[in-house]
Amino acid sequence: QVQLVESGGGLVQAGGSLRLSCAASGRTFSSDIMGWFRQAPGKEREFVAAISRSGGSTYYVYSVKGRFTISRDNAKNTVYLQMNSLKSEDTALYYCAARSGNYYAYTAPDKYTYWGQGTQVTVSS
């Protein structure tokens, strides 16, 4: 059974940093494209970042470029999202997601098959 478990969320002041982690099990992690999404109250789920199977290629939504970094450790079956210079508009429930295939730059949630339960990130201004 596939399981994705996020951690690392919390409350942080604007300008601060957080590092999210997502531990995967139940599949061959290195075979999956991994992504991070977020959903704020009353809004649709939004793509944040994705990373290729090897970790050599990444893709970001414009609003987080230069502030967030996605990475993965295939030996630990874990994907990370380092978030710096956080803003109040980054406040959301953050999800990691997995999909098979080669193309890593899909941004639509329905392109991803497996999802975690989410971790809350709250940025106070």
C-alpha positions as CSV (number, residue, x, y, z in Angstrom):
1,Q,0.0,0.0,0.0
2,V,1.4,3.4,-1.0
3,Q,1.9,5.8,1.8
4,L,3.1,9.4,1.7
5,V,3.6,11.1,5.1
6,E,4.4,14.8,5.3
7,S,6.1,16.5,8.2
8,G,7.8,19.8,9.0
9,G,4.9,22.2,8.9
10,G,4.3,24.8,11.6
11,L,3.9,28.5,12.4
12,V,6.6,30.8,11.3
13,Q,7.0,34.6,11.0
14,A,7.1,36.2,7.6
15,G,10.6,36.1,6.2
16,G,11.3,32.8,8.1
17,S,12.1,29.3,6.8
18,L,10.6,25.9,7.0
19,R,11.7,22.5,5.6
20,L,9.0,20.1,4.7
21,S,9.6,16.4,4.3
22,C,7.6,13.6,2.7
23,A,8.5,10.0,3.4
24,A,7.2,7.5,0.9
25,S,6.6,3.8,1.2
26,G,4.9,1.0,-0.7
27,R,6.4,1.9,-4.1
28,T,9.7,2.1,-5.8
29,F,10.4,5.7,-4.8
30,S,13.1,6.3,-7.5
31,S,10.5,5.4,-10.2
32,D,8.1,8.2,-9.3
33,I,7.9,11.9,-10.1
34,M,7.3,13.7,-6.9
35,G,5.5,17.0,-6.4
36,W,4.4,19.4,-3.8
37,F,1.0,21.2,-3.8
38,R,-0.8,23.5,-1.4
39,Q,-4.3,24.5,-0.7
40,A,-5.4,27.6,1.2
41,P,-8.9,27.8,2.7
42,G,-11.5,28.6,0.0
43,K,-9.0,28.1,-2.8
44,E,-8.2,25.3,-5.2
45,R,-5.3,23.0,-4.8
46,E,-2.2,24.7,-6.3
47,F,0.9,23.2,-7.8
48,V,4.1,24.3,-6.0
49,A,7.0,22.3,-7.3
50,A,8.0,19.0,-8.9
51,I,11.2,17.0,-9.3
52,S,12.2,14.3,-11.7
53,R,12.9,10.8,-10.7
54,S,16.7,11.3,-10.5
55,G,16.4,14.7,-8.9
56,G,18.2,16.3,-11.8
57,S,15.3,18.4,-13.0
58,T,12.9,20.6,-11.1
59,Y,9.9,22.8,-11.9
60,Y,8.3,25.5,-9.8
61,V,5.3,27.7,-9.9
62,Y,6.4,31.3,-10.6
63,S,5.4,32.6,-7.2
64,V,7.9,30.5,-5.3
65,K,10.8,30.6,-7.7
66,G,14.0,31.7,-5.9
67,R,12.5,31.1,-2.5
68,F,11.6,27.4,-2.4
69,T,13.8,24.4,-3.3
70,I,12.5,20.9,-4.0
71,S,15.0,18.0,-3.5
72,R,14.9,14.3,-3.0
73,D,16.9,11.5,-1.4
74,N,16.2,8.3,-3.2
75,A,18.2,6.3,-0.7
76,K,15.8,7.6,2.1
77,N,12.6,7.5,0.0
78,T,12.1,11.1,0.9
79,V,11.3,14.4,-0.9
80,Y,11.9,17.8,0.7
81,L,10.6,21.3,0.2
82,Q,12.9,24.0,1.6
83,M,10.9,27.2,2.0
84,N,12.7,30.4,2.6
85,S,11.6,34.1,2.7
86,L,8.1,32.9,3.6
87,K,5.2,35.2,3.0
88,S,1.7,35.3,4.5
89,E,0.3,34.2,1.1
90,D,2.3,30.9,1.5
91,T,-0.1,29.9,4.3
92,A,-1.8,26.7,3.3
93,L,-2.0,23.0,3.8
94,Y,0.9,21.5,1.9
95,Y,0.7,18.1,0.2
96,C,3.2,15.8,-1.4
97,A,2.1,13.7,-4.3
98,A,3.6,11.0,-6.5
99,R,3.0,9.9,-10.1
100,S,4.7,7.4,-12.5
101,G,6.0,8.4,-15.9
102,N,8.8,10.5,-17.2
103,Y,7.5,14.0,-17.6
104,Y,7.9,16.0,-14.4
105,A,6.4,19.4,-15.2
106,Y,2.7,18.6,-15.0
107,T,1.0,21.1,-12.7
108,A,-2.5,19.7,-12.6
109,P,-3.4,17.7,-9.5
110,D,-5.2,15.1,-11.5
111,K,-1.9,14.1,-13.1
112,Y,-0.8,12.7,-9.7
113,T,-2.0,9.4,-8.4
114,Y,-0.8,9.2,-4.8
115,W,-1.3,11.9,-2.1
116,G,-0.3,12.5,1.5
117,Q,-2.6,13.9,4.2
118,G,-0.9,17.2,4.2
119,T,1.0,19.4,6.7
120,Q,-0.1,22.9,7.7
121,V,2.1,25.9,7.1
122,T,1.1,29.2,8.7
123,V,3.0,32.3,8.1
124,S,2.3,35.2,10.3
125,S,2.8,38.8,9.1
